[in-house]
Amino acid sequence: MSHQGAALPAAPAREKESTRRGTTRRVAPSPGGGRWRQRLEVVFFVSPALALMAVFVVWPVISAVRMSFYRWKGFGPMDDFVGLRNYERVLTDDVFTQAVTHNFIIVVASIVVQLPLGLAIAVLLNRRIRGRGLLRTIVFVPYVLAEVIAGVVWFQLLQPNYGTVDGIISAVGLTPPEQGFLGTPELALPTMFVVLTWKYLGLAVLLFLAGLQGVPEELYEAAQLDGASWWQVQRRVAIPLLGPTIRTWCFLSMIGSLQLFDMVWVLTGGGPANATTTMATYLINQGTQGGNYGIAGAASVVLFVIGFVMALAYQLLILRRDSASDR
Amino acid sequence: MRSKTRRAALAALCAGAMVFAAACGGDDSSGDGDDKTITWWHNSNNEPGKGYYEQVAKDFEADNPGVTVEIEAMAHEDMVDKLAAAFQSGDLPDIYMERGGGELSDHVEAGLVRDISDDAAEEIGKVGGSVAGWQVDGQTYALPFSIGVVGFWYNTELFEQAGITEAPTTMEQLYDAVEKLKAADIQPISVGAGDKWPAAHYWYYTALRSCSEETLTDAVGTLDFSDECFVQAGEVLQDLLDTEPFNDGFLSTVAQEGATSASGLLATGKVAMELAGHWEPGVMQGLTEDGEGLGDKTGWFAFPAVEGGAGEPTAALGGGDAWAVSEGAPDLAVDLVKYLLSDEVQTGFAENDMGLPTNPAANPAVSDPALADLLQVRDAASYVQLYFDTAFGTSVGNAMNDEIALLLAGQASPEDVVAATQAAADEEK
């Protein structure tokens, strides 16, 4: 073979090639083995992720659903089956319906206020102005800050009499609310929303700025050549092209508002007089604090269903356009 | 092909879930180890308490050759979380802390706590009547080692400034003091209503003054709140609220964290008084830069008498911590608990200002003047009522506290408080 190989260098290569092809062909008639191997490979590589998901997502969901059908104090055997009683209690509890209302107020207010505000800031910061990098950073910093730290800082700023916010308001000659912004039930939720806007506006601006980078320069130029003003360019060219980004941001904002917990917990704990309870704070209050794990389980299932239905509806009705255009 | 992969993945997922379930379920052997090792959880994670308990454990080991005591000293909140998880799994340490009342009886019902009535009969006798909070159906399940009472801590200097010469003993006098303090431009009382339980303590006390001991004892047993006096309690609190005695923003004020908390406001001289337990001097010390708290300006008076109330004016609201032994723990664990309640260990406990000892032999060893005074008040009290939220159990207590917080916010009536408490109690039956 060796001398032949020297005389005809190309031959062995071709032979090898054919052998390899042959091997493939030889296996091909018995499809089971290859597929099984492939499947095993899939299972092997996917199983760590699946195991993690099973332990940390699927299992808790299953146990929450199971818990919601029992009256259980968090220890001892779970054997007091109560059927749908916990769901009945959750859905007829004024505090829970208030909590759902608060969640939806935040969902709507976030989109109505943060969307135009975020767009305006993004469009402005997209211009070539001095200190643009610095301004972008300033807008984005609150989002990077840990939520609990931001909450504690705001809690101190908003203290009645001794807080900075009260100081500023008094300094300009206005009277701050006597019980403070967080201690007055009517003001607590709006105050919460202001803090949330401060915290999350950065994300909206960042996403919109990224979206604006994707708008081709030629379109601006073409519009300008046609005599469009800066305002018209933004309104007719930039913002329509931002559509997919805006829709994605709305989705993220909606889900975040439904799950709202950290900031509320730090600032008010759901108070005063349940003025800022959300579904998540209701869960904690009933579950770990009240020892009513069944009710907390039922509330968490309700939260899951609300979130799931809204996410699905949003995907089907609004985001479908974006994903369809990709294909 | 795709659906098959999916099915395979699903199978893998199910298998994973089953393995996990098996792993969780199969841990019945309870990691207590052998009979010679005792695990002990406590919350004295600062000096001198931490070191003192280590020494106690060493002494116990020396007296019982071959025995090892494994201590886990944790911050209080960590311990509460860890205990909650331990109760769920049923894998408890041999010795742990119980707050008594409904919480304890739930644990007893679930078969998690060991009955020590006979084994520790001598110590139970020494502690006396206050062990009642840790008894279920006449059996004792834990030995209280520190019991404190709640009352008004006040700033003597600010009282003087406002021209108040004597601590109030009736509600009328308290209203009077509130008025005088306001006239002197001093915020009268701070309350951490944001945390709910400090607000609830007001209602507990007005109930304690409005209801007879018998009514309250019955209520703990039967969870029946139909007696008129419970509504009266809310009305008395309503009267106090009408004088607007609390600090600005009290509905969102927290109890103990930071200078703007209820304790912080008292410690820094921003308010004149606060209703709190025996922990208050210690908390205030931690909230002032010099570590002194109010120092010599610290004063204390009992919750005032309610005119026309059926309750005893000398009854006190309080609570404490007790050592409990988990079911299935070795006998040696009971011996260690008995040792912890001995004259010797309780005296050391008192000398280190770790709390208010329950063994009378340790009383003379309490050195802190504020605590020594409080000890006298406690021992002179006609009876010490366990905090209602603890006594009635977590679920009822939580519902009650929520509604009392609403009363303070002006969004619930005295009747609402009783109705909400009763509704939560009916769910328990």
Chai-1 contact restraints between the chains, C-beta under 6 A:
chainA,res_idxA,chainB,res_idxB,connection_type,confidence,min_distance_angstrom,max_distance_angstrom,comment,restraint_id
A,R39,B,A8,contact,1.0,0.0,6.0,A-B,restraint_1
A,V42,B,T5,contact,1.0,0.0,6.0,A-B,restraint_2
A,V43,B,A8,contact,1.0,0.0,6.0,A-B,restraint_3
A,V43,B,A12,contact,1.0,0.0,6.0,A-B,restraint_4
A,S47,B,A12,contact,1.0,0.0,6.0,A-B,restraint_5
A,L50,B,A12,contact,1.0,0.0,6.0,A-B,restraint_6
A,L50,B,L13,contact,1.0,0.0,6.0,A-B,restraint_7
A,A51,B,G16,contact,1.0,0.0,6.0,A-B,restraint_8
A,A54,B,L13,contact,1.0,0.0,6.0,A-B,restraint_9
A,A54,B,G16,contact,1.0,0.0,6.0,A-B,restraint_10
A,A54,B,A17,contact,1.0,0.0,6.0,A-B,restraint_11
A,V55,B,F20,contact,1.0,0.0,6.0,A-B,restraint_12
A,K73,B,D106,contact,1.0,0.0,6.0,A-B,restraint_13
A,G74,B,Q88,contact,1.0,0.0,6.0,A-B,restraint_14
A,F75,B,F87,contact,1.0,0.0,6.0,A-B,restraint_15
A,F75,B,Q88,contact,1.0,0.0,6.0,A-B,restraint_16
A,F75,B,A110,contact,1.0,0.0,6.0,A-B,restraint_17
A,G76,B,A110,contact,1.0,0.0,6.0,A-B,restraint_18
A,Q159,B,T260,contact,1.0,0.0,6.0,A-B,restraint_19
A,P160,B,D248,contact,1.0,0.0,6.0,A-B,restraint_20
A,P160,B,G249,contact,1.0,0.0,6.0,A-B,restraint_21
A,N161,B,D248,contact,1.0,0.0,6.0,A-B,restraint_22
A,Q179,B,G249,contact,1.0,0.0,6.0,A-B,restraint_23
A,G180,B,G249,contact,1.0,0.0,6.0,A-B,restraint_24
A,L182,B,S252,contact,1.0,0.0,6.0,A-B,restraint_25
A,G183,B,G249,contact,1.0,0.0,6.0,A-B,restraint_26
A,G183,B,L251,contact,1.0,0.0,6.0,A-B,restraint_27
A,G183,B,S252,contact,1.0,0.0,6.0,A-B,restraint_28
A,T268,B,S252,contact,1.0,0.0,6.0,A-B,restraint_29
A,G269,B,G194,contact,1.0,0.0,6.0,A-B,restraint_30
A,G271,B,G194,contact,1.0,0.0,6.0,A-B,restraint_31
A,P272,B,L251,contact,1.0,0.0,6.0,A-B,restraint_32
A,P272,B,S252,contact,1.0,0.0,6.0,A-B,restraint_33
A,P272,B,A409,contact,1.0,0.0,6.0,A-B,restraint_34
A,A273,B,L406,contact,1.0,0.0,6.0,A-B,restraint_35
A,A273,B,A409,contact,1.0,0.0,6.0,A-B,restraint_36
A,A273,B,Q411,contact,1.0,0.0,6.0,A-B,restraint_37
A,Q289,B,N398,contact,1.0,0.0,6.0,A-B,restraint_38
A,G290,B,S395,contact,1.0,0.0,6.0,A-B,restraint_39
A,G290,B,N398,contact,1.0,0.0,6.0,A-B,restraint_40
A,G291,B,T394,contact,1.0,0.0,6.0,A-B,restraint_41
A,G291,B,S395,contact,1.0,0.0,6.0,A-B,restraint_42
A,N292,B,S395,contact,1.0,0.0,6.0,A-B,restraint_43
